[in-house]
Amino acid sequence: MRAPPWLDSGTLGRDLVLAGASLAGGLVLHALGWQPQVRPDGNVPSALFLPPLVAVCVAVGLRRVAPRASLAVGTGALVVDTALGSSLGTVLVYTQVLYDACVYGPPRLWRWLLRITVALSLVGVVVGVLAYGQWRGAALGVLVVLAGLLPVLTGISVRQYRDQAAAERARAEQTARLVELDRRQAVSAERARMARELHDVVANHLSAVAIHATAVLSVPGLDSGQVESALRVIRESSVQGLAEMRQMIEVLREPGTNADPATPEVVTARLAEADGLVDRARAAGLAVRVRTDGTPGALPVGVDLAAYRIVQESLTNALKHGTGEAELTIAYRPAEVVLTVENPVRRGGAGLPGAGAGLIGMRERATLLAGRFTAGPHDGRWQVRAALPTGEVG
């Protein structure tokens, strides 16, 4: 059967039950006449031993709520009982008071109790030897050790074990909180990465589609060739966007979930494929001049993808907000690759609306690679410049 909740460990009810059991045991010893006394004195009524016994049992009941008061009350009761002749029940209950003071009291209390009980044990040995005139008198010190020092040492051992267990629990809780924080940060970082990829994959192609669809709808009198050209650009942009979307979905899927074995592996976009971006931008109506400085070389995967996406987003912004021309410069340097896209800004701010997510995404890509990114007016033109470190030292 399960004990009632008020008897659970650490409750006042349990302390009171222990105090009552101690009192009952002491009364049994008193009723049996077991009153060994250091100084036998037949003139001392046995009833006088009951108040110290009750007082030391009250001290047991106060062991958690007031450890210092419990020790003071128990010690006072023991002094009175010893002056009367020292009863066995009171001494036994007082050992519990010493143990509880070491377990539940402040650290300073058990340190003082250890010093005092060690000193009293040595004094008991000396007094016993001097009183009896032989080494057998050292047994008095042994009694002090059993009734005083041993409960203190036991309480200290339990106290240290409990403190160590509490420290381990706190360390485990802190570790769990750090793990949860790392998990949340990882989820946030992954969501931000997915948002950047989704924007770059979808928004750029949809911008080209929107521009040409707007042109077809807003310009009257287009001949069939112009309409066909616009529709061809819309189709190419849509197909390319769908292809990149499939690649992104394949990346997000867990390994082994691809049901079509004929589906090719996902190829990460690379800066070397920037010619395709330029061709699509030109087909969409943006006159792009490309200039390459230095010797193209292999780039780290992260740098390669970030450079490709930055060029893609910059050309899309030039198409949306520019006057129809842009200049792309790719500079390969010993320790970094520098991308620069410049275009005139359309007067009056006309163009397709945007939320500014493109600039945020480009800046985040450069920051994650410990690179540099700037975007803003420069000599009357809009300039996007990104320097991405390659990890090489020239």
C-alpha positions, 0 to 999 in steps of 0.5 A: 500500500502507498503511504499517504502524501503527508508522510512523503519524504521531506514533509513535516508530517514525516518528521512529526511521526519520527518524533512520536516514534522516538518518544514512544521508544523512550517511554518504553525504555523508561517503563522498563526501568532502563535508566543507566546513570553515570552518577547513580543517585537514588534520590532522583525521581525517575519522572524527572527524566521525562521532560528532557526526553520530550524536549529532545523528541520535539527537537527531532520534529524541528529537524527540517524546519529549524535545524539550529533550533532543533540542535539547541533544544536537543543539546539543552535537553541532553545537558539537563538529562546528563545532570540528572544522571543520563538516561539511555532513551534521551541519549539515543534520540539525541544521536538522531538530532546530531545526524539531522543537524549535519544533514539539514543544517547549513554547512557551517553547522556541521563543520562546527559539530565535527570540531566539537565532537572530536574535541569532546571525544579527546576530552572524554578519553583524558578525563576517563584515564585520569578519573579511573587511573588506568587506560581502561578509563578511555572507554568514556571517550569511546562512549562520546565517540559512539553517541556524538562523533559517529552520528556527526560523521554519518550525517556529513557523509549523507550530506555530501552524497546528497549535495553531489547528487543535487549538483549532478541533477543540476548539471544534467538539467543545464545540459538538457537546456543547452541541448534544447537551445542548440536544437532550437538554434539549429532549427532556426538556422535550417528554416532561414537557410530553406527560406533563402533557397526557396526565395532564390529558387522561386522568386527569381524565375517568377519575377521574369515571368511577371515582367514578360506577362506584364509586357504582353498585357500592357503593350498594345499591338504586339505582333505574333513574333513578340508575343511568341518571344515573351511566351518562350521566356515565360516558359523557360523561366517556369521550366527552370524554376520547376527544375530547381524546385525539384532539386530543392525538394530532393535535398530536403528529402531523407536519403532513400525516399526517392522512388524513381531510380531514374531521377538524376542526383541533385547537382548544386548550382555553381558559379561556373554556371553563371553563363546560364544566368546571364543568358536567361537574363538577356533573354528576359530583356536585360543587357548584361556585360560580363567581365572576369578578372583572374583565373577561374578555379575550383571553389568550396561548395558553400562559396560556389553556391552562395556566389551563384545565388548572389549573381542570380538575385542581383541580376533579377533585381537589375531586371526588376528595378533597373533600366534594362542593362547591368554589368557583372564582374567576377574577380578571382583573387588568391584568398577570395572571389569578389562579385560586383553587379552594377546597373542604372536605377529606374527613375521614379522607383517604378518596377515590380514590388519586392519585400527586400528579402533578396538583399537580406538573403544575399547578406546572410549568405556572405555573413555565414561564410565570413565574407563582406557584402554591400548594396546601395547607390554608387556613382549614380548607379546601384551596386551589389558587391560581395567578397567571399573567402575561399580559404586559400592563402596566396 
